Amino acid sequence: MTTVSVVIPTRNRPEKLQRCLAALSVARSRMPFDVVVCDSTPDRDLQAKVVDVCSQHDFVKLRFHDGKNVAAARNFCARSADTDLIVNVDDDIRVEPDAIQRLFEAYEAASGHRVVAGSVQWGDSWSSPVVMRSIGYGRAARPGESPDFLIGAFFIYARKLALAKPWNEGIRTSDDRFMGALWRSSGVKLLFEPGARAVHDHEHVSYGVEHQSSHIYVNLFDAMIANPRPLRALSYEFLGFVWGAKKAVSSGPHLFRFLSAWGKGHRALLRDYRYLSRLVADRLPPP
């Protein structure tokens, strides 16, 4: 029998975690699964609150770690789980009662190495798979169109896939796009189950111009290393540069910060080139 666990990366947000766990408690009435909360909260008082929140649910295992970003948290979660499949649930979403079951059934209905994402409500819209445009930014995939990446707030995959192709802890943002590129380089199917739904809370994280360092890093990783497309790499370099610079100028006097971040992303890619090449080349275990 295939075993499933839900893993929740969290940091400094016990109130959000409490709402997330309450929703999962209802979802467990539809199918059995364990929950592993992976907390990187540095503040001892907030840690105590996380312990209190988790202690209210006997199906929750709490693990602490000192990772600094989402990628580190997801890698720690994969190591902490001991089931065949892992469902990643962000701490700021609330799954619908049948969401975990629907996601699991969609996974089981497919074959081979695959990742299946559910749909998350952001305000008035629901997330869907994304295709990258030549300007370096994404759009919703059209029906029948193969996506470049999935939204990572709510998805399921095999634990052995998570361990074989870890998240890149060296980048601050653009984690979803990085993993989409890495998975595609190994022939992993990127699937979507719109009936597996969750609601994001009203707060959203916004990123400044500095995130452009991770943005160009990931775009060039995809087009130059993971899934080589020289013309697309040139497009990201030139059209993406113009588009990003215009956004930086329109959002305030941030052009210098944009240029600095753009250069930083290129330097980081050169620094990590061997590591990234090995990561792409590593073979997956049998599905």
KOLLUM-25054 format. One line per field, with one value per residue: x, y, z of N, C-alpha, C in turn; residue number from 0; residue in three letters; chain. Coordinates in pm, whole numbers. Atoms other than C-alpha are relative to their C-alpha. Layout:
% residues N
n_c1 <- (X, ...)
n_c2 <- (Y, ...)
n_c3 <- (Z, ...)
ca_c1 <- (X, ...)
ca_c2 <- (Y, ...)
ca_c3 <- (Z, ...)
c_c1 <- (X, ...)
c_c2 <- (Y, ...)
c_c3 <- (Z, ...)
n <- (NUM, ...)
res <- (ala, ...)
chain <- (A, ...)
% end
This chain:
% residues 287
n_c1 <- (84, -76, 15, -1, -10, 3, -109, 29, -109, 54, -98, 50, 141, 83, 143, 30, -14, 118, 109, -36, 19, 143, 54, -49, 71, 125, -35, -39, 119, 21, -104, -99, -136, -70, -42, -129, -24, -144, -4, -132, 15, -115, 41, 41, 139, 83, -14, 90, 135, 11, 15, 136, 92, -14, 42, 146, 37, -82, -54, -108, -136, -69, -145, -63, -122, -54, -5, 24, 93, 101, -67, -55, 112, 55, -95, 9, 127, -15, -80, 73, 112, -40, 105, -28, 37, 1, 83, -48, 105, -52, 70, 98, 116, 94, 49, 139, 8, -36, -113, -110, 46, 2, -139, -52, 62, -57, -136, 9, 55, -108, -111, -132, -35, 93, 37, 136, 33, 138, 27, 8, 70, -70, 100, 111, -47, -53, -127, -3, -136, -52, -93, -86, -3, -136, -48, -51, 107, 92, 143, 73, -3, 128, 39, -82, -135, -91, -47, -141, -10, 122, -1, -46, 66, 79, -30, -37, -100, -61, -111, -128, -27, -42, -136, -91, -10, 32, 20, -125, 0, -84, 75, 94, 136, 12, -17, 90, -51, -122, 34, 64, -107, -75, 83, 14, -126, -4, 119, 108, 124, 57, 144, 84, 134, 72, 98, -66, -4, -34, 18, -110, 51, 4, -133, -85, -139, -43, -145, -55, -84, -110, 32, -43, -120, 48, 81, -83, -72, 85, 29, -116, -18, 92, -27, -140, -52, 98, 71, -69, 65, -82, 78, 77, -94, -24, 123, 3, -106, 25, 138, 23, -70, 76, 126, -28, -46, 117, 77, -76, 12, 139, 35, -77, -139, -67, -76, -131, 20, 30, -124, -82, 58, -19, -139, -16, 57, -93, -117, 40, 15, -134, -53, 70, 17, -32, 101, 125, -17, 7, 138, 79, -48, 31, 114, 105, 27, 120, 122)
n_c2 <- (-120, -124, -84, -143, -96, -142, -71, -143, -89, -120, -85, -124, -23, 100, -21, 56, 144, 50, 8, 104, 131, 21, 45, 135, 90, 35, 79, 135, 85, 56, 100, -10, -48, -65, -137, -37, -144, -27, -140, -62, -122, -18, -59, 105, -20, 46, 145, 55, -9, 106, 125, 3, 21, 138, 93, 11, 100, 118, 55, -89, 12, -129, 7, -131, -6, -135, -44, -144, -35, 100, 117, 76, 58, 111, 111, 55, 73, 127, 89, 29, 91, 140, 62, 9, -125, -120, -111, -127, -97, -120, -25, -109, 42, 91, 93, 40, 133, 112, -40, 96, 121, -25, -9, 136, 79, -45, 55, 144, 26, -18, 94, -57, -109, -110, -92, -47, -118, -42, -140, -85, -125, -123, -104, 46, 93, 130, 28, 104, 15, -122, 8, -117, -79, -34, -115, 47, 6, 106, -17, 125, 95, 23, 142, 86, -53, 50, -112, -9, 24, 5, -80, 93, -11, 119, 100, 133, 73, 112, -40, 31, -107, -116, 22, 10, -131, -95, -142, -77, -85, -117, -112, -56, 9, 72, 143, 79, 4, 82, 141, 36, 23, 119, 118, 23, 51, 143, 64, 7, -60, -106, 21, -96, 46, -120, 31, -3, -145, -58, -146, -76, -107, -130, -62, 51, -45, -73, -2, -121, 13, 93, 137, 20, 84, 138, 9, 26, 125, 114, 0, 48, 141, 76, -10, 30, 120, 106, 30, -99, -66, -121, -118, -42, -63, -135, -77, -35, -98, -132, -42, 5, -114, -122, 7, -15, -136, -88, 19, -59, -146, -41, 21, -93, -18, 124, 55, 46, 124, 103, 37, 72, 133, 73, 47, 99, 126, 59, 49, 118, 112, 47, 66, 127, 72, 142, 62, 9, 100, 132, 20, 37, 126, 111, 78, 27, 142, 46, -57)
n_c3 <- (0, 9, -119, 31, -109, 33, -65, -5, -40, -66, -68, -63, 30, -68, 23, 132, -14, -70, 96, 96, -63, -21, 129, 24, -90, 68, 118, -40, -7, 133, 21, -107, 28, -110, 27, -57, 2, 1, -45, -8, -79, -89, -127, -92, -39, 112, 5, -100, 54, 101, -75, -54, 112, 47, -105, 3, 101, -27, 124, 45, -49, 13, 14, 11, 79, 8, 139, 14, 106, 34, 55, -113, -72, 77, -9, -135, -7, 72, -84, -124, 28, 17, 81, 144, 65, -82, 43, -56, -26, -64, -126, 14, 78, -65, 102, -8, -64, 87, 84, -7, 66, 145, 47, -4, 106, 128, 7, 22, 133, 98, -14, 20, -89, 20, -107, 24, -79, -13, 33, -118, 24, -35, 25, 83, 103, -41, 66, 103, 53, 62, 112, 6, 123, 43, -77, -128, -99, 34, 23, -23, 112, 67, 0, 83, 12, -104, -82, -37, -144, -78, -123, -102, -129, -29, 102, -46, 77, -71, -88, 63, 97, -78, -49, 114, 64, -107, 29, -2, -119, 24, 56, -98, 54, 128, -26, 83, 138, 1, -6, 126, 97, -40, 25, 144, 55, -28, 55, -99, 49, -83, 14, -73, -38, -42, -103, -131, -17, -129, -3, -60, -84, 65, 5, 107, -6, 120, 13, 58, 119, -29, 40, 138, 3, 12, 122, 118, -31, 33, 143, 75, -35, 83, 144, 33, -65, -20, 125, 83, 113, 13, 38, -116, -93, 51, -22, -141, -26, 59, -23, -144, -62, 28, -73, -142, -25, 6, -122, -110, 11, -23, -140, -82, 48, -39, 111, -46, -76, 98, 67, -97, -18, 126, 1, -107, 47, 96, -73, -76, 93, 33, -121, -26, 125, -13, -86, 74, 106, -65, -45, 117, 53, -92, 45, -96, -26, 71, -59)
ca_c1 <- (0, 133, 198, 150, 259, 189, 492, 464, 762, 702, 891, 774, 404, 231, -108, -99, 20, -274, -524, -338, -345, -713, -794, -575, -749, -1076, -904, -780, -1139, -1127, -798, -525, -196, 63, 173, 531, 582, 933, 996, 1296, 1176, 1484, 1291, 1244, 911, 768, 911, 714, 398, 466, 507, 174, -3, 132, 52, -318, -312, -199, -125, 149, 521, 731, 1090, 1315, 1591, 1809, 1751, 1736, 1497, 1213, 1448, 1626, 1292, 1165, 1484, 1461, 1097, 1188, 1452, 1213, 929, 934, 654, 644, 478, 506, 242, 397, 154, 261, 169, -37, -290, -598, -680, -1038, -1167, -1114, -800, -539, -745, -794, -422, -330, -579, -445, -92, -193, -377, -53, 272, 645, 823, 573, 477, 112, 12, -321, -481, -444, -676, -497, -760, -1010, -795, -684, -330, -251, 60, 285, 467, 767, 757, 1062, 1078, 1163, 828, 547, 185, -84, -48, -322, -522, -298, 17, 315, 402, 748, 678, 412, 315, 483, 238, 51, 184, 261, 566, 763, 1003, 1277, 1238, 1268, 1587, 1739, 1673, 1698, 1588, 1861, 1935, 2164, 1889, 1656, 1349, 1228, 1231, 929, 1084, 1417, 1255, 1037, 1350, 1532, 1242, 1190, 1559, 1503, 1177, 958, 596, 448, 78, -211, -527, -760, -1004, -747, -794, -662, -714, -423, -464, -495, -127, 116, 493, 626, 982, 1194, 1430, 1692, 1503, 1620, 1946, 1759, 1531, 1805, 2000, 1706, 1617, 1971, 1999, 1696, 1799, 2174, 2217, 1898, 1716, 1958, 1794, 2052, 1799, 1585, 1892, 1967, 1607, 1623, 1947, 1822, 1441, 1435, 1690, 1489, 1163, 1315, 1487, 1162, 984, 1264, 1243, 862, 850, 1088, 1451, 1576, 1776, 2112, 1980, 1843, 2177, 2355, 2115, 2139, 2517, 2500, 2278, 2522, 2816, 2625, 2541, 2907, 3004, 2747, 2795, 2962, 2719, 2421, 2559, 2605, 2256, 2106, 2321, 2237, 2004, 1673, 1595, 1330, 979)
ca_c2 <- (0, 344, 560, 937, 1217, 1588, 1805, 2170, 2408, 2695, 2984, 3251, 3191, 2981, 3145, 3054, 2704, 2662, 2736, 2509, 2216, 2267, 2228, 1918, 1767, 1777, 1639, 1337, 1215, 1143, 949, 867, 1057, 1173, 1534, 1648, 2014, 2138, 2459, 2691, 2961, 3108, 3287, 3065, 3221, 3161, 2809, 2745, 2863, 2624, 2339, 2432, 2447, 2107, 1944, 2005, 1742, 1388, 1317, 1585, 1527, 1840, 1871, 2176, 2280, 2583, 2621, 2978, 2955, 2761, 2529, 2426, 2367, 2147, 1940, 1898, 1796, 1527, 1387, 1398, 1209, 829, 759, 676, 1003, 1357, 1627, 1971, 2216, 2573, 2694, 2986, 2779, 2588, 2276, 2188, 1868, 1644, 1816, 1567, 1272, 1427, 1505, 1149, 995, 1209, 1096, 729, 757, 853, 662, 722, 1001, 1281, 1577, 1676, 2023, 2131, 2471, 2751, 3048, 3384, 3653, 3603, 3369, 3006, 2896, 2677, 2543, 2807, 2845, 3077, 3356, 3472, 3786, 3570, 3581, 3328, 3298, 3038, 2726, 2675, 2348, 2071, 2283, 2136, 2358, 2479, 2477, 2427, 2648, 2496, 2588, 2256, 1951, 1580, 1380, 1068, 1102, 930, 1193, 1466, 1311, 1246, 1598, 1836, 2198, 2455, 2616, 2875, 3089, 3317, 3304, 3146, 2801, 2677, 2768, 2611, 2281, 2287, 2315, 2045, 1802, 1853, 1783, 1434, 1363, 1416, 1482, 1807, 1737, 1940, 1848, 2150, 1966, 1952, 2299, 2513, 2874, 3109, 3358, 3729, 3810, 3775, 3796, 4059, 4070, 4371, 4431, 4217, 3902, 3957, 3784, 3456, 3532, 3548, 3268, 3030, 3140, 3079, 2753, 2630, 2752, 2682, 2380, 2190, 2211, 2383, 2628, 2885, 3118, 3118, 3197, 3496, 3607, 3593, 3793, 4072, 4085, 3980, 4244, 4520, 4403, 4377, 4714, 4882, 4730, 4844, 5201, 5214, 5088, 5359, 5470, 5112, 5076, 5053, 4788, 4598, 4607, 4495, 4204, 4105, 4087, 3897, 3634, 3578, 3546, 3297, 3085, 3069, 2981, 2698, 2572, 2242, 2169, 2241, 2028, 1734, 1785, 1764, 1464, 1256, 975, 916, 587, 368, 516)
ca_c3 <- (0, -94, 211, 215, 443, 431, 502, 602, 594, 837, 993, 1239, 1165, 1433, 1367, 997, 1087, 1324, 1047, 806, 1050, 1128, 757, 732, 1032, 835, 522, 718, 745, 369, 364, 618, 616, 866, 895, 948, 1041, 961, 1155, 1116, 1359, 1534, 1811, 2117, 2217, 1870, 1875, 2192, 2018, 1730, 1978, 2136, 1798, 1692, 2027, 1962, 1685, 1763, 1396, 1375, 1409, 1467, 1347, 1390, 1151, 1081, 707, 579, 284, 124, -65, 255, 423, 140, 144, 520, 488, 235, 468, 765, 597, 587, 338, -32, -131, 3, -22, 25, 182, 254, 603, 466, 272, 386, 186, 103, 271, -34, -166, -41, -160, -505, -537, -436, -679, -964, -881, -870, -1202, -1380, -1422, -1435, -1257, -1202, -989, -951, -834, -697, -750, -495, -475, -476, -430, -712, -922, -900, -977, -1276, -1456, -1610, -1942, -1971, -2229, -2426, -2211, -1910, -1732, -1723, -1831, -1761, -1973, -2229, -2243, -2375, -2348, -2162, -1866, -1775, -1402, -1136, -845, -540, -264, -292, -477, -446, -553, -461, -170, -371, -643, -380, -245, -589, -721, -422, -422, -478, -141, -298, -449, -255, -482, -811, -648, -844, -1179, -1086, -996, -1307, -1520, -1322, -1334, -1707, -1769, -1623, -1803, -1496, -1592, -1461, -1401, -1264, -1075, -1065, -838, -557, -419, -136, -33, 31, 313, 244, 305, 16, 9, -232, -362, -444, -732, -556, -654, -1012, -918, -867, -1163, -1426, -1256, -1294, -1647, -1769, -1575, -1766, -2112, -2089, -1858, -1781, -2115, -2355, -2595, -2709, -2873, -2561, -2348, -2574, -2547, -2169, -2175, -2399, -2397, -2032, -1944, -2114, -1958, -1610, -1637, -1740, -1442, -1210, -1339, -1330, -970, -849, -888, -877, -1200, -1024, -787, -1084, -1265, -950, -900, -1267, -1245, -917, -1076, -1361, -1122, -907, -1211, -1313, -956, -943, -1299, -1207, -926, -1150, -1433, -1195, -1054, -1402, -1498, -1189, -1286, -1116, -940, -1102, -1055)
c_c1 <- (87, -27, 22, 18, -9, 113, -25, 125, -59, 112, -69, -148, -90, -149, -41, 5, -123, -118, 25, -27, -147, -66, 45, -67, -132, 30, 36, -120, -27, 103, 107, 133, 57, 35, 133, 18, 149, 20, 144, -5, 119, -39, -58, -146, -95, 11, -96, -145, -24, -19, -142, -102, 3, -53, -152, -49, 90, 60, 121, 132, 72, 150, 55, 126, 44, 16, -45, -102, -94, 65, 58, -110, -57, 95, -5, -129, 10, 81, -77, -116, 53, -105, 40, -20, -2, -93, 53, -118, 63, -84, -107, -115, -86, -60, -149, -8, 44, 128, 113, -38, 2, 143, 62, -57, 53, 141, -6, -52, 105, 110, 132, 31, -91, -16, -139, -27, -150, -14, -22, -68, 81, -97, -116, 42, 54, 127, -14, 144, 41, 97, 82, -7, 146, 56, 45, -102, -107, -141, -66, 7, -139, -34, 85, 145, 88, 54, 150, 19, -138, 13, 23, -69, -70, 22, 43, 109, 59, 117, 134, 34, 50, 144, 101, 24, -37, -19, 131, -4, 82, -72, -107, -146, 4, 17, -87, 55, 127, -36, -73, 103, 76, -81, -14, 127, 14, -124, -113, -123, -51, -151, -77, -136, -79, -103, 58, 29, 34, -11, 118, -57, 21, 135, 84, 141, 34, 152, 46, 85, 111, -29, 39, 127, -39, -77, 85, 82, -82, -32, 117, 35, -87, 48, 143, 48, -103, -65, 52, -80, 72, -79, -84, 90, 31, -121, -11, 101, -37, -144, -32, 66, -79, -129, 22, 45, -116, -84, 70, -13, -141, -42, 75, 141, 88, 88, 135, -12, -32, 127, 91, -50, 20, 142, 25, -53, 89, 123, -32, -15, 135, 63, -57, -3, 27, -102, -130, 7, -8, -143, -89, 38, -34, -127, -101, -8, -123, -126, -78)
c_c2 <- (125, 86, 146, 80, 141, 67, 150, 76, 127, 74, 125, 23, -103, 19, -57, -153, -60, -16, -110, -139, -30, -50, -143, -103, -46, -90, -144, -93, -68, -108, 17, 56, 59, 142, 24, 151, 24, 149, 50, 132, 16, 51, -107, 14, -47, -151, -67, 3, -107, -135, -13, -28, -146, -101, -18, -106, -121, -63, 78, -37, 132, -22, 142, -10, 145, 49, 145, 37, -116, -128, -88, -69, -120, -121, -67, -81, -136, -100, -44, -97, -143, -78, -2, 135, 114, 102, 125, 97, 120, 34, 110, -36, -95, -90, -25, -144, -117, 25, -102, -128, 18, 6, -139, -84, 41, -55, -150, -35, 14, -103, 71, 105, 119, 82, 51, 117, 17, 147, 80, 131, 117, 115, -56, -104, -128, -29, -115, -16, 122, -33, 129, 67, 38, 120, -40, -5, -98, 46, -136, -90, -18, -150, -82, 44, -51, 116, -3, -17, 3, 91, -93, 6, -128, -102, -131, -57, -111, 50, -29, 99, 124, -13, -2, 134, 108, 142, 74, 102, 127, 119, 44, -16, -80, -150, -86, -14, -83, -148, -45, -32, -128, -126, -29, -58, -150, -74, -17, 71, 105, 1, 94, -62, 119, -26, -9, 145, 41, 151, 64, 111, 136, 68, -66, 58, 71, 10, 127, -30, -102, -142, -28, -84, -147, -20, -33, -127, -120, -5, -56, -145, -87, -4, -38, -134, -113, -44, 96, 48, 133, 126, 50, 67, 143, 90, 43, 111, 140, 48, 2, 114, 129, 3, 24, 141, 99, -11, 65, 152, 46, -15, 94, 15, -120, -57, -52, -130, -116, -48, -80, -143, -86, -55, -106, -136, -72, -58, -127, -121, -56, -75, -140, -91, -151, -73, -20, -105, -141, -31, -44, -140, -120, -72, -21, -149, -44, 57, -103)
c_c3 <- (0, 122, -36, 128, -57, 76, -12, 42, 63, 71, 52, -18, 69, -24, -135, 7, 67, -95, -103, 56, 25, -128, -31, 89, -61, -119, 36, 15, -135, -34, 108, -51, 129, -41, 71, -17, 15, 28, 10, 78, 95, 139, 93, 43, -111, -17, 98, -48, -107, 67, 52, -111, -44, 102, 5, -97, 17, -125, -51, 67, -27, -6, -18, -86, -9, -143, -14, -107, -31, -51, 111, 78, -74, 2, 136, 15, -68, 82, 124, -21, -15, -79, -147, -69, 102, -63, 68, 11, 69, 123, -12, -93, 83, -109, 19, 49, -88, -80, 1, -72, -152, -58, -6, -114, -138, -18, -35, -139, -110, 25, -26, 106, -28, 127, -35, 94, 8, -34, 128, -37, 52, -29, -79, -104, 63, -80, -98, -47, -82, -113, -3, -137, -33, 75, 140, 112, -49, -30, 26, -123, -59, 5, -98, -14, 114, 82, 21, 150, 63, 121, 119, 134, 42, -110, 64, -90, 86, 85, -66, -110, 72, 48, -115, -67, 103, -51, 19, 114, -19, -60, 100, -44, -130, 16, -92, -142, -9, -3, -126, -107, 31, -26, -149, -60, 22, -48, 100, -56, 100, -24, 92, 27, 53, 109, 140, 33, 144, -12, 71, 87, -67, -9, -109, 14, -131, 1, -70, -122, 22, -47, -144, -9, -13, -130, -122, 18, -45, -149, -81, 35, -88, -144, -39, 53, 3, -130, -107, -121, -19, -35, 117, 104, -44, 23, 146, 31, -49, 24, 150, 73, -19, 81, 149, 35, -2, 126, 119, 0, 35, 146, 94, -56, 36, -110, 45, 77, -94, -69, 92, 19, -125, -10, 104, -43, -99, 71, 79, -91, -41, 116, 17, -122, 14, 85, -76, -111, 57, 44, -115, -48, 89, -44, 113, 29, -77, 67, 83)
n <- (0, 1, 2, 3, 4, 5, 6, 7, 8, 9, 10, 11, 12, 13, 14, 15, 16, 17, 18, 19, 20, 21, 22, 23, 24, 25, 26, 27, 28, 29, 30, 31, 32, 33, 34, 35, 36, 37, 38, 39, 40, 41, 42, 43, 44, 45, 46, 47, 48, 49, 50, 51, 52, 53, 54, 55, 56, 57, 58, 59, 60, 61, 62, 63, 64, 65, 66, 67, 68, 69, 70, 71, 72, 73, 74, 75, 76, 77, 78, 79, 80, 81, 82, 83, 84, 85, 86, 87, 88, 89, 90, 91, 92, 93, 94, 95, 96, 97, 98, 99, 100, 101, 102, 103, 104, 105, 106, 107, 108, 109, 110, 111, 112, 113, 114, 115, 116, 117, 118, 119, 120, 121, 122, 123, 124, 125, 126, 127, 128, 129, 130, 131, 132, 133, 134, 135, 136, 137, 138, 139, 140, 141, 142, 143, 144, 145, 146, 147, 148, 149, 150, 151, 152, 153, 154, 155, 156, 157, 158, 159, 160, 161, 162, 163, 164, 165, 166, 167, 168, 169, 170, 171, 172, 173, 174, 175, 176, 177, 178, 179, 180, 181, 182, 183, 184, 185, 186, 187, 188, 189, 190, 191, 192, 193, 194, 195, 196, 197, 198, 199, 200, 201, 202, 203, 204, 205, 206, 207, 208, 209, 210, 211, 212, 213, 214, 215, 216, 217, 218, 219, 220, 221, 222, 223, 224, 225, 226, 227, 228, 229, 230, 231, 232, 233, 234, 235, 236, 237, 238, 239, 240, 241, 242, 243, 244, 245, 246, 247, 248, 249, 250, 251, 252, 253, 254, 255, 256, 257, 258, 259, 260, 261, 262, 263, 264, 265, 266, 267, 268, 269, 270, 271, 272, 273, 274, 275, 276, 277, 278, 279, 280, 281, 282, 283, 284, 285, 286)
res <- (met, thr, thr, val, ser, val, val, ile, pro, thr, arg, asn, arg, pro, glu, lys, leu, gln, arg, cys, leu, ala, ala, leu, ser, val, ala, arg, ser, arg, met, pro, phe, asp, val, val, val, cys, asp, ser, thr, pro, asp, arg, asp, leu, gln, ala, lys, val, val, asp, val, cys, ser, gln, his, asp, phe, val, lys, leu, arg, phe, his, asp, gly, lys, asn, val, ala, ala, ala, arg, asn, phe, cys, ala, arg, ser, ala, asp, thr, asp, leu, ile, val, asn, val, asp, asp, asp, ile, arg, val, glu, pro, asp, ala, ile, gln, arg, leu, phe, glu, ala, tyr, glu, ala, ala, ser, gly, his, arg, val, val, ala, gly, ser, val, gln, trp, gly, asp, ser, trp, ser, ser, pro, val, val, met, arg, ser, ile, gly, tyr, gly, arg, ala, ala, arg, pro, gly, glu, ser, pro, asp, phe, leu, ile, gly, ala, phe, phe, ile, tyr, ala, arg, lys, leu, ala, leu, ala, lys, pro, trp, asn, glu, gly, ile, arg, thr, ser, asp, asp, arg, phe, met, gly, ala, leu, trp, arg, ser, ser, gly, val, lys, leu, leu, phe, glu, pro, gly, ala, arg, ala, val, his, asp, his, glu, his, val, ser, tyr, gly, val, glu, his, gln, ser, ser, his, ile, tyr, val, asn, leu, phe, asp, ala, met, ile, ala, asn, pro, arg, pro, leu, arg, ala, leu, ser, tyr, glu, phe, leu, gly, phe, val, trp, gly, ala, lys, lys, ala, val, ser, ser, gly, pro, his, leu, phe, arg, phe, leu, ser, ala, trp, gly, lys, gly, his, arg, ala, leu, leu, arg, asp, tyr, arg, tyr, leu, ser, arg, leu, val, ala, asp, arg, leu, pro, pro, pro)
chain <- (A, A, A, A, A, A, A, A, A, A, A, A, A, A, A, A, A, A, A, A, A, A, A, A, A, A, A, A, A, A, A, A, A, A, A, A, A, A, A, A, A, A, A, A, A, A, A, A, A, A, A, A, A, A, A, A, A, A, A, A, A, A, A, A, A, A, A, A, A, A, A, A, A, A, A, A, A, A, A, A, A, A, A, A, A, A, A, A, A, A, A, A, A, A, A, A, A, A, A, A, A, A, A, A, A, A, A, A, A, A, A, A, A, A, A, A, A, A, A, A, A, A, A, A, A, A, A, A, A, A, A, A, A, A, A, A, A, A, A, A, A, A, A, A, A, A, A, A, A, A, A, A, A, A, A, A, A, A, A, A, A, A, A, A, A, A, A, A, A, A, A, A, A, A, A, A, A, A, A, A, A, A, A, A, A, A, A, A, A, A, A, A, A, A, A, A, A, A, A, A, A, A, A, A, A, A, A, A, A, A, A, A, A, A, A, A, A, A, A, A, A, A, A, A, A, A, A, A, A, A, A, A, A, A, A, A, A, A, A, A, A, A, A, A, A, A, A, A, A, A, A, A, A, A, A, A, A, A, A, A, A, A, A, A, A, A, A, A, A, A, A, A, A, A, A, A, A, A, A, A, A, A, A, A, A, A, A)
% end
